[in-house]
């Protein structure tokens, strides 16, 4: 009998994670209690969208929402580098900690100050671990070279390539590499050779690419994922919707 492999996927989603990620984790733990098996967090740190790491907190007195995010080394990194290569400026953590008393109790601020990581993906993962969210959860990263090497070939993908002194995540389209400037504007990059170790999936190819390595038996999807998951790419998976949670886009700020 095959032991269950319970998986959920998510980009780094704020230095305090969004509540919908907490709901995915709780759903996975509940399912594990029912059927056993292993839980895998497919950490899609190859994404490049800087909006993914926005952290929504509420003012402790007024309850007004505030959005905090990482600072960026430069414009190229902010717009185009994958999250695992968006480096954190040296003074960002200290400056951000000075703002947090407006939103958080002291134990959470101390937890934030202890977090480490030279890039945004590493820092977020450090925070999630400190919050106790990933205990007995295996984290598999889409940036991992060994994972990329083992994954199946896909026709819809991005490539990590050098550009303007940085590594950027360029969309491969009809044999060319493109950076999306916004709207209908793209920058075409010079032709470049690349290998599987530089490839990460587009949204529509992510499930098949992930499953070719993880071979999960169950996948917990969020509300947004339901709209684009190509279930026909992995008919062997049992798909479940994550448990409902209120204020799903706000930060999870419960101390372990």
DACORPE-V208035 format. One record per residue. N is the residue number from 0. PHI is phi in radians with two decimals (NA if undefined). PSI is psi in degrees with one decimal (999 if undefined). Layout:
n = (N:N)
phi = (PHI:PHI)
psi = (PSI:PSI)
//
This chain:
n = (0:1:2:3:4:5:6:7:8:9:10:11:12:13:14:15:16:17:18:19:20:21:22:23:24:25:26:27:28:29:30:31:32:33:34:35:36:37:38:39:40:41:42:43:44:45:46:47:48:49:50:51:52:53:54:55:56:57:58:59:60:61:62:63:64:65:66:67:68:69:70:71:72:73:74:75:76:77:78:79:80:81:82:83:84:85:86:87:88:89:90:91:92:93:94:95:96:97:98:99:100:101:102:103:104:105:106:107:108:109:110:111:112:113:114:115:116:117:118:119:120:121:122:123:124:125:126:127:128:129:130:131:132:133:134:135:136:137:138:139:140:141:142:143:144:145:146:147:148:149:150:151:152:153:154:155:156:157:158:159:160:161:162:163:164:165:166:167:168:169:170:171:172:173:174:175:176:177:178:179:180:181:182:183:184:185:186:187:188:189:190:191:192:193:194:195:196:197:198:199:200:201:202:203:204:205:206:207:208:209:210:211:212:213:214:215:216:217:218:219:220:221:222:223:224:225:226:227:228:229:230:231:232:233:234:235:236:237:238:239:240:241:242:243:244:245:246:247:248:249:250:251:252:253:254:255)
phi = (NA:-1.31:-1.27:-1.06:-2.15:-1.73:-2.18:-2.45:-2.16:-2.96:-1.23:-0.92:-2.22:1.96:-1.23:-1.78:-1.17:-1.18:-1.12:-1.18:-1.20:-0.99:-1.13:-1.08:-1.12:-1.11:-1.11:-1.10:-1.17:-1.11:-1.12:-1.08:-1.10:-1.43:-2.16:1.41:1.60:-1.92:-1.88:-2.12:-1.74:-1.46:-1.62:-1.49:-1.46:-1.42:-1.07:-2.16:-1.23:-1.17:-1.25:-1.06:-1.68:-1.10:-2.11:-1.71:-2.08:-2.05:-1.10:-1.17:-1.66:-1.69:1.16:-1.26:-1.32:-2.41:-1.89:-1.96:-2.63:-1.18:-1.50:-2.17:-1.16:-2.88:-1.13:-1.11:-1.05:-1.00:-1.46:-2.22:-1.30:-1.13:-1.05:-1.30:-2.12:-1.42:-1.35:-1.67:-1.00:-1.05:-1.69:-1.12:-1.09:-1.14:-1.12:-1.18:-1.04:-1.21:-1.47:-1.19:-1.00:-1.19:-2.18:-2.33:-1.33:-0.97:-1.01:-1.26:-1.16:-1.13:-1.07:-1.04:-1.19:-1.52:-1.13:-2.40:2.55:-1.40:-2.25:-1.18:-1.17:-1.13:-1.12:-1.05:-1.11:-1.06:-1.13:-1.10:-1.16:-1.11:-1.29:1.40:-1.33:-1.95:-1.10:1.05:-2.03:-1.49:-1.71:-2.07:-1.80:-1.25:-1.46:-1.13:-1.05:-1.12:-1.11:-1.04:-1.13:-1.45:-1.28:-1.24:-1.28:-2.36:-1.69:-2.01:-2.78:-1.95:-2.28:-1.45:-2.38:-1.22:-2.85:0.91:1.42:-2.24:-1.73:-2.09:-1.81:-1.78:-1.34:-1.56:-2.50:0.90:1.47:-2.05:-1.89:-2.27:-1.91:-1.52:-1.43:2.12:1.07:-1.86:-1.72:-2.32:-1.92:-1.48:-1.60:-1.06:-0.98:-2.60:-1.32:-2.64:-2.13:-1.04:-1.14:-1.75:-1.67:-2.31:-1.41:-1.34:-0.96:-1.33:-1.78:-1.12:-1.10:-1.13:-1.09:-1.10:-1.17:-1.10:-1.85:-1.37:0.90:-1.32:-1.69:-2.37:-2.30:-1.76:-1.88:-1.46:-1.06:-1.18:-1.09:-0.98:-1.32:-2.15:-1.04:-1.61:-1.10:-1.17:-1.31:-2.56:-1.14:-1.36:-1.51:-1.55:-1.66:-2.24:-1.56:-1.04:-1.07:-1.18:-2.60:-1.35:0.85:-1.07:-1.52:-1.43:-1.30:-1.47:-2.30:-1.67:-1.33:-1.14)
psi = (133.5:129.9:136.7:142.6:108.0:120.6:148.4:153.5:151.4:142.0:160.4:125.0:48.1:147.6:-26.9:122.0:153.4:152.4:-25.2:-28.3:-42.3:-40.8:-38.5:-43.7:-44.1:-38.6:-42.6:-41.4:-38.5:-44.1:-39.2:-38.4:-30.4:-38.3:-7.4:-162.4:-168.9:147.6:131.3:130.8:109.0:103.7:102.4:72.2:4.3:-12.8:158.4:-4.4:117.0:-15.6:-20.5:-32.3:12.1:140.1:118.0:115.3:162.2:139.1:135.1:-27.6:-45.5:-16.1:11.7:139.5:147.5:139.6:121.4:152.7:172.2:155.2:162.9:146.9:-36.9:172.9:-38.2:-48.1:-45.5:-46.2:-34.4:-22.2:145.3:156.2:-30.6:-6.1:6.1:101.8:150.6:125.6:147.4:-31.8:1.0:-45.9:-44.9:-43.5:-40.6:-38.8:-31.9:-23.5:-23.4:-26.7:-21.7:-18.8:-23.7:156.2:162.3:-43.7:-37.5:-34.2:-40.6:-38.2:-44.9:-42.0:-23.2:-15.1:152.8:161.9:127.6:-14.4:170.2:-37.7:-43.3:-41.8:-45.5:-43.7:-38.7:-42.0:-44.2:-37.7:-44.0:-30.6:-5.3:12.7:-23.5:19.2:128.1:28.2:128.7:125.5:125.2:125.9:137.1:-13.8:-10.8:122.4:-41.0:-38.3:-47.9:-40.2:-35.2:-17.6:159.3:162.9:143.0:155.7:-16.6:112.0:168.5:159.5:132.0:112.6:157.1:143.7:125.4:40.4:4.1:170.3:126.2:161.0:102.5:138.9:130.9:121.5:115.9:43.5:-1.0:159.5:128.7:144.9:132.5:113.2:-14.6:146.7:-128.3:21.8:130.8:152.2:122.9:128.2:156.6:151.4:143.4:141.0:147.5:163.9:174.8:-29.7:-14.5:-3.5:137.4:156.5:155.7:170.3:-45.2:-17.7:-1.5:-41.4:-48.9:-40.9:-46.9:-46.8:-27.4:-21.7:-46.9:-31.2:50.5:153.3:-25.3:140.1:129.3:117.1:145.7:175.6:-43.0:-37.7:-32.4:-29.9:-25.8:-6.5:129.6:85.0:-25.2:-17.7:-17.0:67.2:-14.4:-10.8:139.3:116.9:135.7:148.6:136.4:153.6:148.2:147.6:140.6:157.9:49.8:-28.5:-6.1:165.2:143.7:117.4:40.4:128.6:139.5:999)
//
